[in-house]
Amino acid sequence: MAATRSTFGDLLEPGFAEIYNDAYKETERVFSKVFHVKNSKKQDERTSGVTGFGLLTVKAENAPIDYEDPIQMYDNLYTHQTYAKGFKISKELYDDDQYNVMNNKPGDLGRAARRTEEVSAANVFNRAFNASYLGGDSQELASTVHGRADGGTAQSNASSTGITLTGDNYETARNAMSNQLDDKGMRIDVRPRVILVPIERLTDAEIIFNSNLRSNTADNDMNPYKGDVRIIDWIYMDRNATHWFLLDSDQHKITWFWREKANFKQDTAFETDAALFKVRERFSNGWDGWEGLWGSQGDAASYSG
């Protein structure tokens, strides 16, 4: 249904000082600071993994070399979804609009596209502990029981006790993260470089990582965590106000694929002369593997996902 003059009569009257347009100044994108962003030219993208090798073995003089087989790991599928929206207005309303409101509406489609991208990306973390959203290894993104391709001991990248965001707990998380092993049981050399928090935890993160002195103590100790990680707060991590995540930007495998970036088009209906506007985009997101990420539900409750 097209917007017409009968619906938006105020836009036709020159006496109003201002007509309020339901649009807000947008902040910069967050997902591109977190995800590894790639382009795609196919309907979907498949990723897979192959293990590396264990430590070298001692070779005696003139003895044959020790051969080790790599192991095929699990596959991941990224299926690009199409997102689109449009609006149409009568030619008369478009022509007679005294406040240029309708002429600015295509910009609102751009804001809607950006919000769609941010919500979709943030949901990867909103659902990180949700058993309904599993990765290629059939586990949540943040899990205490990630399997190993070589059959070794299961790996964890999540707090089993939901530790809250404090300085001491950050150190616990950092140590746990540094102990992550690959699928041959070798250390990955992971170090947190980013802490990702919802807006409700931003103050906690600022105190822990930006204070000159150690917080919540009376000993005047220097703050050993100052500047240790980059703080990224995300308003779209809005489903779980206590969750927090550490990421190694070089090692994590959380990925965004662009198949088609936001594409805007305008046309005119032949019979009615209504102005037609639309935007569409195609993308997918997810993770190839859990390594390089560590998460806590931050609610001090047990978790065994």
Summary of the structure (lengths in Angstrom):
residues: 305
radius of gyration: 25.5
end to end distance: 46.9
largest distance: 96.9
contacts: 886
relative contact order: 0.22
helix: 21%
strand: 25%
